[in-house]
Amino acid sequence: MRHGDKVNNLGRKSAHRHALMMNLGNSLILHKRIFTTLAKAKALRGYIEPIVTRAKENTTHNRRTIFSVLEDKFSIDELFGPIAAKVGDRPGGYTRIIKTGFRPGDAAEMAMIELVDFNEIYTQNKNAKTVEPKKKTRRAGATKKAAAAPKKKAAKKGDDAEEKTEE
């Protein structure tokens, strides 16, 4: 029985599973997007998110800790370089899993896992939405009208003053 066991063993012994997660993590960091089975993608998400969170703070201790997990210098440089710069203000949720259908050979459910900030299609739409704020409240409209009204009165008083001085 596996009561309370929340780890998906993926049909592997622990050493093989750790090696698999290390290799998938390195590939995801280097390529920003990989295609794998849905079960492996879900397991990788739980593996890579704490690593990216730790990489947001560039210290020697964090570099050594992540190197002990990933064991690849190129992945470490990529992780602490462009990836940490892009996800610096994001509080979490660095990966996105998209189901892509079934594999023809064994009908395994396939998925694409990617780093969220490196998808140009979604980030362009996100930037377009943040440029124009659509929400307007009644209170904001009332303050605009109230702020605009004294300016008109001041302009009228100024016109009256000009007319009096001309006479």
C-alpha positions in Angstrom: 0.0 0.0 0.0 1.2 3.5 -0.7 -0.8 5.5 1.8 0.5 9.0 2.1 3.2 8.5 -0.5 3.0 11.6 -2.8 6.1 10.9 -4.9 5.5 9.6 -8.4 8.2 7.0 -8.7 7.9 6.9 -12.5 8.6 3.2 -12.5 12.3 3.8 -11.5 14.5 3.3 -8.5 15.5 6.4 -6.6 19.0 6.8 -8.2 17.6 6.4 -11.7 14.7 8.9 -10.9 17.2 11.5 -9.5 19.3 11.1 -12.7 16.3 11.5 -14.9 15.1 14.7 -13.1 18.7 16.1 -13.3 18.8 15.5 -17.0 15.3 16.9 -17.7 16.1 19.9 -15.5 19.3 20.7 -17.4 17.5 20.3 -20.7 14.7 22.6 -19.6 17.1 25.3 -18.4 19.2 25.2 -21.5 16.4 24.9 -24.1 13.6 26.7 -22.2 11.1 24.2 -23.5 11.0 20.4 -23.7 8.6 17.7 -24.8 8.1 14.7 -22.5 5.4 12.6 -21.0 2.8 14.3 -18.8 3.9 12.3 -15.7 7.5 13.3 -16.1 6.5 17.0 -16.8 4.5 17.1 -13.6 7.4 15.5 -11.6 9.8 17.9 -13.2 7.7 20.9 -12.2 8.1 20.0 -8.5 11.8 19.5 -9.0 12.7 22.7 -10.9 10.6 25.4 -9.3 12.5 25.4 -6.0 15.8 25.5 -8.0 14.6 28.6 -9.9 13.5 30.2 -6.7 16.9 29.7 -5.1 18.6 31.0 -8.3 16.9 34.4 -7.8 19.6 35.3 -5.2 23.1 34.9 -6.7 25.3 33.8 -3.8 28.1 31.3 -3.6 26.1 29.1 -1.3 23.1 29.0 -3.7 25.3 28.3 -6.7 27.0 25.4 -4.9 23.6 24.0 -3.7 22.1 24.1 -7.1 25.3 22.6 -8.7 25.0 19.7 -6.3 21.5 19.1 -7.7 22.1 19.8 -11.4 25.8 19.0 -11.8 26.2 21.1 -15.0 28.2 24.4 -15.2 26.4 25.6 -18.3 23.0 25.1 -16.7 24.2 27.0 -13.6 25.4 29.9 -15.7 22.2 30.1 -17.7 20.1 29.8 -14.6 21.8 32.6 -12.6 22.1 34.7 -15.8 19.2 35.3 -18.1 16.7 33.1 -16.3 17.2 34.8 -12.9 17.0 38.2 -14.5 13.6 37.5 -16.1 12.0 35.8 -13.1 13.4 38.1 -10.5 10.0 39.8 -9.7 7.8 36.7 -10.2 6.7 35.1 -6.9 6.5 31.6 -8.2 4.9 29.6 -11.0 8.0 29.6 -13.3 6.8 26.7 -15.5 3.8 26.0 -17.7 2.7 22.5 -18.8 0.7 22.2 -22.0 -0.8 18.8 -23.0 0.1 17.9 -26.6 -1.8 14.7 -27.2 -0.8 11.1 -27.3 2.4 9.4 -28.5 1.8 7.2 -31.5 3.9 4.2 -30.3 2.5 3.5 -26.8 -0.3 6.1 -26.5 1.5 7.8 -23.6 0.1 11.2 -22.8 2.6 13.8 -24.0 3.1 17.3 -22.7 5.3 20.4 -23.3 6.9 22.0 -20.3 8.4 25.4 -20.7 9.6 28.4 -18.7 6.8 30.9 -18.6 8.8 34.1 -19.1 10.6 32.8 -22.2 7.5 32.3 -24.4 7.3 35.2 -26.8 3.7 34.6 -27.8 2.3 34.9 -24.3 4.6 37.6 -23.0 3.7 39.9 -25.9 0.0 39.6 -25.2 0.8 40.2 -21.5 2.7 43.4 -22.2 -0.1 44.6 -24.5 -2.7 44.2 -21.7 -0.6 46.0 -19.1 -0.2 49.1 -21.3 -3.8 50.1 -21.3 -5.7 49.9 -18.0 -9.3 49.0 -18.8 -10.8 49.2 -15.3 -12.5 52.5 -14.4 -14.4 53.1 -11.2 -17.0 55.6 -10.4 -14.8 57.1 -7.7 -12.0 57.7 -10.2 -14.4 59.3 -12.6 -15.8 61.6 -9.9 -12.4 62.8 -8.9 -11.6 63.6 -12.5 -14.7 65.7 -12.8 -14.1 67.4 -9.5 -10.5 68.2 -10.4 -11.6 69.5 -13.8 -14.3 71.8 -12.4 -12.1 74.2 -10.4 -9.9 74.7 -13.5 -12.8 75.8 -15.5 -13.9 78.2 -12.7 -10.4 79.6 -12.5 -10.4 80.1 -16.2 -13.7 82.0 -16.0 -12.5 84.2 -13.1 -9.4 84.9 -15.1 -11.5 85.9 -18.1 -13.7 88.2 -15.9 -10.6 89.8 -14.5 -9.2 90.5 -18.0 -12.6 92.0 -19.0 -12.6 94.3 -16.0 -9.1 95.5 -16.6 -9.9 96.2 -20.3 -12.9 98.4 -19.3 
